[in-house]
Amino acid sequence: MLLFGTLIHQSLEHNNLELGKQLFDWMPERDVASWNSMIQGFANVGHYEEAIALFHDMEISVFRPNTLTLLSTLSTYAIHGALEARAWIHSYVDNNNLNRDGSLDSSLIDITDLVTWKSIICGMAMHGHGKNALCYFSEMNESQVSLDEVTMVGVLSACAHAGLLEQGQGYF
């Protein structure tokens, strides 16, 4: 099993997702570490939807996600912008007592931070305070919170309401 795990990790590390998936499928016995390697490997190369799907596949398997699994998955949800799942994630962590040591706190906050920034920016834009929304967007960028599509729509709306069309085009 160690050999398969090493081969899977190396395949994914070198962006050979197909080989990594084949090796995973061929494994005679999987374990939590092999699931974690797959989830993290797909997330690391930007295949967030596949990483999230693997997490859900793991849930219905005989293996239960552990803290490392959730660290990878929470980061993936935050980066991918799947924020609608945040209540489910919090509930899952709480119901399964997976944050006893507080190691998931930072990842849970990353998701909440994006929701807060997005709410402020989109709210300002919707109410005609485009320049204020753009100031908050600049602060968001400085704080290195990942963007999602909804936030960008809010930014474009802010630019449109404030008559800053050229600046809006500059974001793309």
Secondary structure, 3 states (H helix, E strand, C coil): CHHHHHHHHHHHHCCCHHHHHHHHHHCCCCCHHHHHHHHHHHHHCCCHHHHHHHHHHHHHCCCCCCHHHHHHHHHHHHHHCCHHHHHHHHHHHHHCCCCCCCCCHHHHHHHHHHHHHHHHHHHHHHCCCHHHHHHHHHHHHHCCCCCCHHHHHHHHHHHHHHCCHHHHHHCC
